[in-house]
Amino acid sequence: MALLETLSLSTLDPVSLARLADLLDDEERARADRLKLSPTRREFIAAHGLKRTMLGAVLGQDPRALRFTAESAGKPVLVGGGPDFNLSHTTGLVACAVATDGGRVGVDAETLARTPEPRLARRFFAREEADALQALPHQERPQAFLRLWTLKEAVVKALGGGLALGLKRFAVGTEPPRLLRQEGLLPPGHPCHLEQHCLPSGHVLALAVLPQNAPSKEPDGSSRT
Ligand SMILES: CC(C)(COP(=O)(O)OP(=O)(O)OC[C@H]1O[C@@H](n2cnc3c(N)ncnc32)[C@H](O)[C@@H]1OP(=O)(O)O)[C@@H](O)C(=O)NCCC(=O)NCCS
């Protein structure tokens, strides 16, 4: 299935952060240096250090030696092939998932401190998701929104097409996390494992795992494999 790890920035001491920074290559360091805000820079370093640590352990290789490229729609992949992986960074938390059986993974994390605009639900979500949100008591809606949002982002990140794939063309449910409906994103009946975690750090995280032979998607929804 998949390995999933998170790092909370509030508990990451400077020595551990420096060790993670030491794993980055020149390009990742340059990207980190371009980030003006210190918290964002720390999240970037932690995310890419975690990515290298996990992939190095799975592959039995020096994490510093790993090289990366991207699929045509932007999903980062290992040069020369290897397990699919995905990372997410948000205020105060980073997460990384690595597929362990040849499948594809997507992970997304958001801080629960974020208060999403309710009107965004009708704009981005499938009708049944927006209806389900509206049926909830007001005080439950922000967290429910973020649970749906992270699940949907995890799915599009697993497929690789990004948000351009269109969040309305499939619907997810949260109790339990599952794919309710999808239009041509996956072959009919193709399994999609979804899980969700509400973390003590005040974040919500979603993981999507598509088994071996899952297609990677271009932003227009066409399949690449
Ligand atoms: C990828 C995307 C879903 C990221 O979501 P986000 O919530 O803003 O950010 P997250 O922190 O959760 O994830 C960012 C990470 O996802 C990964 N990522 C980037 N593109 C990706 C893609 N197409 N599929 C899966 N993962 C992707 C990267 O590792 C990135 O981190 P990095 O830039 O530090 O390497 C979103 O920004 C997106 O859809 N971007 C692509 C835009 C697009 O649709 N382009 C199509 C070209 S027409």
The ligand as a Gaussian input file, in Angstrom:
#p B3LYP/6-31G(d) Opt

LIG

0 1
 C       -0.153000      20.141000      -7.211000
 C       -1.208000      20.855000      -6.426000
 C       -2.401000      19.908000      -6.294000
 C       -0.541000      21.214000      -5.110000
 O       -1.419000      21.546000      -4.099000
 P       -1.119000      22.500000      -2.867000
 O       -2.170000      22.184000      -1.865000
 O       -0.985000      23.894000      -3.342000
 O        0.315000      22.146000      -2.301000
 P        0.855000      20.892000      -1.500000
 O        1.826000      21.407000      -0.536000
 O       -0.234000      20.018000      -0.974000
 O        1.606000      20.047000      -2.620000
 C        2.692000      20.587000      -3.283000
 C        3.541000      19.455000      -3.773000
 O        2.813000      18.598000      -4.638000
 C        3.718000      18.058000      -5.598000
 N        3.134000      18.276000      -6.930000
 C        3.347000      19.292000      -7.816000
 N        2.622000      19.086000      -8.941000
 C        1.947000      17.930000      -8.752000
 C        1.031000      17.187000      -9.558000
 N        0.658000      17.578000     -10.786000
 N        0.519000      16.040000      -9.058000
 C        0.886000      15.615000      -7.828000
 N        1.739000      16.264000      -7.015000
 C        2.255000      17.419000      -7.477000
 C        5.056000      18.764000      -5.420000
 O        5.927000      17.902000      -4.700000
 C        4.697000      19.968000      -4.588000
 O        5.684000      20.366000      -3.685000
 P        7.039000      21.065000      -4.201000
 O        6.642000      22.117000      -5.167000
 O        7.675000      21.587000      -2.958000
 O        7.816000      19.940000      -4.839000
 C       -1.742000      22.125000      -7.106000
 O       -0.900000      23.203000      -6.866000
 C       -1.864000      21.963000      -8.572000
 O       -2.816000      21.405000      -9.052000
 N       -0.848000      22.429000      -9.284000
 C       -0.731000      22.180000     -10.662000
 C       -1.493000      23.233000     -11.409000
 C       -1.984000      22.613000     -12.593000
 O       -3.069000      22.070000     -12.583000
 N       -1.165000      22.671000     -13.616000
 C       -1.458000      22.006000     -14.807000
 C       -0.654000      22.593000     -15.901000
 S       -1.760000      23.104000     -17.161000

